[in-house]
Amino acid sequence: MHSALTENRIHEIDIKLNDVVSLATAATARQNQQAITMIVFQWCAAVLVLPFALAWKVISLPAKAVESLTALKSPLLLKHQAQRKSPRDKPKGRTAMKGRTQAYLE
């Protein structure tokens, strides 16, 4: 009698295990199907967005070129402004001469 109960319990566990395995298989198949759907969706979105992204790159190219040129000229402008300080900002005496020769050498 005890072995019949044990056998019945093992049979129930086996049925539950089969259910779990079949549910896991169904979930994996659905997940693979969703993964394929997402890949196709992302590819379609990329195909739609790519022309706009390329157009934006081409349109913004002149602005980026101007920005690069101003970044290159910025140190030159700053140096030129440093040389045009007002006379009251300049030190007097020997240090004034040293500052003028440095400005001339730069």
C-alpha positions in Angstrom: 0.0 0.0 0.0 2.8 2.4 0.8 4.6 1.6 -2.5 1.3 2.4 -4.4 1.2 5.8 -2.8 4.8 6.4 -3.6 4.2 5.3 -7.2 1.2 7.6 -7.5 3.2 10.5 -6.2 6.1 9.9 -8.6 3.5 9.7 -11.5 2.0 13.1 -10.4 5.5 14.7 -10.2 6.3 13.3 -13.7 3.1 14.8 -15.1 4.0 18.2 -13.6 7.5 18.0 -14.9 6.2 17.3 -18.4 3.9 20.3 -18.1 6.8 22.5 -17.1 8.9 21.3 -20.0 6.1 21.9 -22.5 5.4 25.4 -21.1 9.1 26.2 -21.3 9.2 25.0 -24.9 6.2 27.1 -25.8 7.7 30.2 -24.1 11.0 29.7 -26.0 9.2 29.4 -29.3 7.2 32.5 -28.6 10.3 34.4 -27.5 12.2 33.4 -30.7 9.2 34.6 -32.8 9.2 37.9 -30.9 13.0 38.2 -31.4 12.6 37.8 -35.1 9.7 40.3 -35.2 11.8 42.8 -33.3 14.8 42.3 -35.6 12.6 43.0 -38.6 11.0 46.0 -37.0 14.4 47.5 -36.0 15.7 46.9 -39.6 12.6 48.6 -41.1 13.0 51.6 -38.7 16.7 51.9 -39.6 15.8 51.9 -43.3 13.3 54.7 -42.7 15.6 56.8 -40.5 18.9 56.4 -42.4 18.0 58.9 -45.3 17.0 61.5 -42.7 20.2 61.0 -40.7 22.3 61.3 -43.8 20.5 64.4 -45.0 21.0 66.0 -41.6 24.7 65.2 -41.7 25.0 66.9 -45.2 22.9 69.9 -44.1 24.9 70.5 -40.9 28.3 70.1 -42.6 28.7 73.8 -43.4 27.8 74.8 -39.8 30.4 72.3 -38.5 33.0 73.7 -40.9 32.4 77.2 -39.6 32.6 75.9 -36.0 35.9 74.2 -36.7 37.3 77.4 -38.3 36.3 79.6 -35.5 37.8 77.1 -33.0 41.1 77.4 -34.9 41.0 81.2 -35.1 39.9 81.6 -31.4 43.4 81.3 -30.0 44.6 83.9 -32.6 41.8 86.2 -31.7 42.6 85.9 -28.0 46.3 86.6 -28.6 45.4 89.7 -30.6 43.0 90.9 -27.9 45.8 90.4 -25.3 48.1 92.7 -27.3 45.5 95.4 -27.5 45.2 96.0 -23.7 44.7 99.6 -22.5 47.8 101.6 -21.6 46.8 101.9 -17.9 46.9 98.0 -17.7 50.5 97.9 -18.7 53.2 97.8 -16.0 55.8 100.5 -15.9 59.6 100.3 -16.0 61.6 97.2 -16.7 58.7 94.8 -16.6 56.9 96.8 -19.2 59.9 96.4 -21.6 59.9 92.7 -20.9 56.2 92.4 -21.6 56.6 94.2 -24.9 59.3 92.0 -26.1 57.4 88.9 -25.2 54.3 90.2 -27.1 56.6 90.9 -30.1 58.1 87.5 -30.0 54.7 85.8 -29.8 
